[in-house]
Amino acid sequence: RNDKGRILRKRNANEGSKYTSDEIEVIKNAMRDIIMRNTDIQNVKTNPFKSQSYKDSLEL
């Protein structure tokens, strides 16, 4: 579950390979929370030096 109480679930094949902007935000927030909880880092930010690849499924 994320902070808004929504359950994250695996996507079905018929839903397509692209995520909606809402789903991307939920995934990013969930990953940020996991990193902060597991590493005691309090301010997780997007890496400004990472160049976006066409293989990346989550757009920044």
Backbone hydrogen bonds, N-H to C=O, Kabsch-Sander energy under -0.5 kcal/mol:
donor,donor_aa,acceptor,acceptor_aa,energy
2,N,6,R,-2.2
5,G,2,N,-1.9
15,E,12,N,-1.5
16,G,13,A,-1.1
24,I,20,T,-2.4
25,E,21,S,-2.1
26,V,22,D,-2.1
27,I,23,E,-2.5
28,K,24,I,-2.7
29,N,25,E,-2.4
30,A,26,V,-2.4
31,M,27,I,-2.6
32,R,28,K,-2.5
33,D,29,N,-2.4
34,I,30,A,-2.2
35,I,31,M,-2.6
36,M,32,R,-2.5
37,R,33,D,-2.3
38,N,34,I,-2.5
39,T,35,I,-2.0
40,D,36,M,-1.2
41,I,35,I,-0.5
42,Q,40,D,-0.5
50,K,47,N,-1.0
51,S,49,F,-0.6
56,D,53,S,-1.2
59,E,57,S,-0.6
